[in-house]
Amino acid sequence: MFLAGAIFFVFFAINPAEQKLTAATQTTDNNFSLTWSSDSYVPPGYAGLALPTMGSQIKIFALPTKRLNIDPEKLTYRWILDGEIIDGAGGQGKSVFSFRVKKWPGDYHVVESQVLDGNNMIWRGLTEIKISKAEAIFQLPSSDYSITGSFSAKTGQTLKILAVPFFFNVKDLGSLNFQWELDGQELINSDTKDFNIFSLTIPSAQLKKTLIKNLKLFISDKTNIDQQASSKITLEIK
């Protein structure tokens, strides 16, 4: 699910779930607003913004915010990406602009939109879109909350941990590799269908003290080595 991110008329930061995005728009008036969306992968049910990463496709829309005296389809739209006018992107009625991200995480693409009525520019908007990076979190299959820091487990328990990737440039999980490590040793996933779910059976035993184990996950795009994410937690076995 991809959700559009509305760009308003003040500087602000979006930071739900540590989303690394800053966006701003400068305009001559409030007749239009800029709204954008990215095709980055997000899990089903995710209600946040799909952040753009290297290779993501971003669509930007110049949308009227109120009724105009002229049909928006009869206006001329000009699109400028990182200071360069994009030939062929603009024209009458072309209120949507699409491009592929070519910058690394932490950098920005700057998009300017100009709306003209004949030779008169009636609106101008400028937005900076910060490029993020792919991410991964741990979850229990029956929970909507992420596991962070440490997690307690008991001896004799079969533990299943779900790896949830975000913002990769893939359509489904089958395009990703999942590599699990426990205390530095690579583990073989016993689940042959869902490689993003790791199963671990903890032997029954009477422990004199809590065992501490480090579980790490590395996710990578099968076709793009530049797209990767990692995460780790501490397992406390009691």
Sequence and secondary structure as in RCSB ss.txt:
>XXXX:A:sequence
MFLAGAIFFVFFAINPAEQKLTAATQTTDNNFSLTWSSDSYVPPGYAGLALPTMGSQIKIFALPTKRLNIDPEKL
TYRWILDGEIIDGAGGQGKSVFSFRVKKWPGDYHVVESQVLDGNNMIWRGLTEIKISKAEAIFQLPSSDYSITGS
FSAKTGQTLKILAVPFFFNVKDLGSLNFQWELDGQELINSDTKDFNIFSLTIPSAQLKKTLIKNLKLFISDKTNI
DQQASSKITLEIK
>XXXX:A:secstr
    EEE SS EEE GGG  EEE EEESSSSEEEEEEE     TT  S     TT EEEEEEEESS  SS GGGS
EEEEEETTEE TTT EET  EEEEE  S TT EEEEEEEEEETTEEEEEEEEEEE    EEEEE TT SSEE SE
EEE TT EEEEEEEEES S SSGGGEEEEEEETTEEE  S SS TTEEEEE      SS EEEEEEEEEEETTEE
EEEEEEEEEEEE 
